[in-house]
Amino acid sequence: MSASENKSATQAAYQAFGAGDLEGAMKDMTDDVEWMVPGNSTISGTYRGKDEVASFFMTLASKSFQIEPQHFIAEGDHVVVLTRTTTDGQSADQANVLTFRGGKVAKFQDIGDTALRESVWGKK
């Protein structure tokens, strides 16, 4: 897929996620997707496969997680999304880096405020 197509797929996935449509949010992920959340919070780690990612999404929902994409930047197989997230009433800016393989997201890297995550979710 082109960078433009990857960007469009990413925008559609964020829109679906915001609407609570997990199937729509995950439809363009590879079966072996890797979803990486940095830090030492209880939600930090690498989630592998759609089932683990879906479970992670349900965990986020338990604290009224919301994400507002601000900018989508695409080049080749990578899309960077600059966002504003709110979890349990606390907000922070973050970036997400999506790597596409064969037209689907194969890798998702979250870059955000790890101290805030520990404050909201607790430490491991």
Contacts in CASP RR format, 6 or more apart in sequence:
PFRMAT RR
TARGET T0000
AUTHOR 0000-0000-0000
METHOD contacts of the structure
MODEL  1
MSASENKSATQAAYQAFGAGDLEGAMKDMTDDVEWMVPGNSTISGTYRGK
DEVASFFMTLASKSFQIEPQHFIAEGDHVVVLTRTTTDGQSADQANVLTF
RGGKVAKFQDIGDTALRESVWGKK
1 9 0 8 1.000
1 100 0 8 1.000
1 102 0 8 1.000
1 103 0 8 1.000
2 76 0 8 1.000
3 74 0 8 1.000
3 75 0 8 1.000
3 76 0 8 1.000
3 77 0 8 1.000
3 79 0 8 1.000
4 74 0 8 1.000
5 103 0 8 1.000
6 74 0 8 1.000
6 76 0 8 1.000
6 77 0 8 1.000
6 78 0 8 1.000
6 79 0 8 1.000
6 98 0 8 1.000
6 100 0 8 1.000
6 103 0 8 1.000
7 72 0 8 1.000
7 74 0 8 1.000
7 79 0 8 1.000
9 28 0 8 1.000
9 100 0 8 1.000
9 103 0 8 1.000
9 105 0 8 1.000
10 72 0 8 1.000
10 74 0 8 1.000
10 79 0 8 1.000
10 81 0 8 1.000
10 98 0 8 1.000
10 105 0 8 1.000
11 69 0 8 1.000
11 72 0 8 1.000
12 24 0 8 1.000
12 28 0 8 1.000
13 24 0 8 1.000
13 25 0 8 1.000
13 26 0 8 1.000
13 27 0 8 1.000
13 28 0 8 1.000
13 105 0 8 1.000
14 25 0 8 1.000
14 67 0 8 1.000
14 69 0 8 1.000
14 81 0 8 1.000
16 22 0 8 1.000
16 23 0 8 1.000
16 24 0 8 1.000
16 25 0 8 1.000
16 27 0 8 1.000
17 25 0 8 1.000
17 57 0 8 1.000
17 67 0 8 1.000
18 25 0 8 1.000
18 66 0 8 1.000
18 67 0 8 1.000
22 54 0 8 1.000
22 57 0 8 1.000
25 57 0 8 1.000
26 50 0 8 1.000
26 53 0 8 1.000
26 54 0 8 1.000
28 103 0 8 1.000
28 104 0 8 1.000
28 105 0 8 1.000
29 49 0 8 1.000
29 50 0 8 1.000
29 53 0 8 1.000
29 104 0 8 1.000
29 105 0 8 1.000
29 106 0 8 1.000
30 101 0 8 1.000
30 104 0 8 1.000
30 105 0 8 1.000
30 106 0 8 1.000
31 49 0 8 1.000
31 50 0 8 1.000
32 48 0 8 1.000
32 49 0 8 1.000
32 106 0 8 1.000
33 48 0 8 1.000
33 49 0 8 1.000
33 50 0 8 1.000
33 53 0 8 1.000
33 104 0 8 1.000
33 105 0 8 1.000
33 106 0 8 1.000
33 107 0 8 1.000
33 108 0 8 1.000
34 46 0 8 1.000
34 47 0 8 1.000
34 48 0 8 1.000
34 49 0 8 1.000
34 106 0 8 1.000
34 107 0 8 1.000
34 108 0 8 1.000
35 46 0 8 1.000
35 47 0 8 1.000
35 48 0 8 1.000
35 49 0 8 1.000
35 52 0 8 1.000
35 53 0 8 1.000
35 56 0 8 1.000
35 108 0 8 1.000
35 110 0 8 1.000
36 45 0 8 1.000
36 46 0 8 1.000
36 47 0 8 1.000
36 107 0 8 1.000
36 108 0 8 1.000
36 109 0 8 1.000
36 110 0 8 1.000
37 43 0 8 1.000
37 44 0 8 1.000
37 45 0 8 1.000
37 46 0 8 1.000
37 47 0 8 1.000
37 56 0 8 1.000
37 110 0 8 1.000
37 117 0 8 1.000
38 44 0 8 1.000
38 45 0 8 1.000
38 110 0 8 1.000
38 111 0 8 1.000
38 112 0 8 1.000
38 114 0 8 1.000
39 45 0 8 1.000
39 114 0 8 1.000
39 117 0 8 1.000
39 118 0 8 1.000
40 114 0 8 1.000
40 118 0 8 1.000
40 123 0 8 1.000
40 124 0 8 1.000
41 114 0 8 1.000
41 117 0 8 1.000
41 118 0 8 1.000
41 120 0 8 1.000
41 121 0 8 1.000
41 122 0 8 1.000
41 123 0 8 1.000
41 124 0 8 1.000
42 121 0 8 1.000
42 122 0 8 1.000
42 123 0 8 1.000
42 124 0 8 1.000
43 56 0 8 1.000
43 59 0 8 1.000
43 60 0 8 1.000
43 117 0 8 1.000
43 121 0 8 1.000
44 114 0 8 1.000
44 117 0 8 1.000
44 124 0 8 1.000
47 53 0 8 1.000
47 55 0 8 1.000
47 56 0 8 1.000
60 87 0 8 1.000
63 87 0 8 1.000
63 88 0 8 1.000
63 120 0 8 1.000
63 121 0 8 1.000
64 86 0 8 1.000
64 87 0 8 1.000
64 88 0 8 1.000
64 89 0 8 1.000
65 85 0 8 1.000
65 86 0 8 1.000
65 87 0 8 1.000
66 85 0 8 1.000
66 86 0 8 1.000
66 87 0 8 1.000
67 83 0 8 1.000
67 84 0 8 1.000
67 85 0 8 1.000
67 86 0 8 1.000
68 83 0 8 1.000
68 84 0 8 1.000
68 85 0 8 1.000
68 86 0 8 1.000
69 81 0 8 1.000
69 82 0 8 1.000
69 83 0 8 1.000
70 82 0 8 1.000
70 83 0 8 1.000
70 84 0 8 1.000
71 81 0 8 1.000
71 82 0 8 1.000
72 79 0 8 1.000
72 80 0 8 1.000
72 81 0 8 1.000
73 79 0 8 1.000
73 80 0 8 1.000
73 81 0 8 1.000
73 82 0 8 1.000
74 80 0 8 1.000
76 100 0 8 1.000
77 99 0 8 1.000
77 100 0 8 1.000
77 101 0 8 1.000
78 97 0 8 1.000
78 98 0 8 1.000
78 99 0 8 1.000
78 100 0 8 1.000
79 97 0 8 1.000
79 98 0 8 1.000
79 100 0 8 1.000
80 95 0 8 1.000
80 96 0 8 1.000
80 97 0 8 1.000
80 98 0 8 1.000
81 95 0 8 1.000
81 96 0 8 1.000
81 98 0 8 1.000
82 93 0 8 1.000
82 94 0 8 1.000
82 95 0 8 1.000
83 93 0 8 1.000
83 94 0 8 1.000
83 95 0 8 1.000
83 96 0 8 1.000
84 91 0 8 1.000
84 92 0 8 1.000
84 93 0 8 1.000
84 94 0 8 1.000
85 91 0 8 1.000
85 92 0 8 1.000
85 93 0 8 1.000
85 94 0 8 1.000
87 116 0 8 1.000
87 117 0 8 1.000
87 120 0 8 1.000
88 120 0 8 1.000
90 116 0 8 1.000
90 119 0 8 1.000
90 120 0 8 1.000
92 112 0 8 1.000
92 113 0 8 1.000
92 116 0 8 1.000
93 112 0 8 1.000
93 113 0 8 1.000
94 110 0 8 1.000
94 111 0 8 1.000
94 112 0 8 1.000
94 113 0 8 1.000
95 111 0 8 1.000
95 112 0 8 1.000
96 108 0 8 1.000
96 109 0 8 1.000
96 110 0 8 1.000
96 111 0 8 1.000
97 107 0 8 1.000
97 108 0 8 1.000
97 109 0 8 1.000
97 111 0 8 1.000
98 105 0 8 1.000
98 107 0 8 1.000
98 108 0 8 1.000
99 105 0 8 1.000
99 106 0 8 1.000
99 107 0 8 1.000
99 108 0 8 1.000
99 109 0 8 1.000
100 106 0 8 1.000
101 107 0 8 1.000
END
